[in-house]
Amino acid sequence: MSSSLSPEEIDSLVDRVIHGDHEALGILFESHRQRLWRIINFRLDQRLLGRVDADDILQESYLAAGKRIEHFLHDSPESFFIWLRLIVNQTMIDVHRRHLGTQARDASRERRVGGGWTPESTSFSLSHHLLGHMTSPTQAALRAELSQQLNIALESMGDLDREVLALRHFEELTNSETAKALDISEQAASLRYVRALGRLRKILEAIPGFMDRS
């Protein structure tokens, strides 16, 4: 985790990255490795499980970061982690495109080059992880039914509220990082997160028996 580095060390490493130091890039990338892995685990299409390894995506993302090292200040001058997240998300979109082709949820519908996902994709990822505890064979049919209901309900949320929920609750970004990733104020990010959590609870309570199974 990045907490193993002091703020002074991080600032020094980022300054070295700005000047094209690939060794500093490697140190910072490794310090964020677990956080980036969590993002991949949340966003990866379940059809790719067993076909694509998260460590391979991380390695591909690191190589992509090395190629774009001189663009850091232009891409995301305020946060090195948000820049890495941008690259990881873009790498994942490319991975989905390569393996799923026209079936890829985001292959041709990215919101922006900043690593954004489509509203449908975020709903799918949220639904999958909210239902992740239902894994037994006897629960398969029920899970499929609940997944469909949950997807419909999640899509009734505002796109930005749903994305704030995904970043804060599942990718575990801080409020400040979420604001930077979505280009909104920290106050707006905080208010939207509280609102999204309340809305999510109402959605789950509206699905018959869901809260009893959680």
Secondary structure, DSSP 8 states (H G I E B T S, - for coil): -GGGS-HHHHHHHHHHHHTT-HHHHHHHHHHTHHHHHHHHHHHS-GGGTTTS-HHHHHHHHHHHHHHTGGGHHHH-TT-HHHHHHHHHHHHHHHHHHHHHGGG-SSTTT-S-TTT---HHHHHHHHHHHHTTT--SGGGHHHHHHHHHHHHHHHTTS-HHHHHHHIIIIIS---HHHHHHHHT--HHHHHHHHHHHHHHHHHHHHHSTTHHHH-
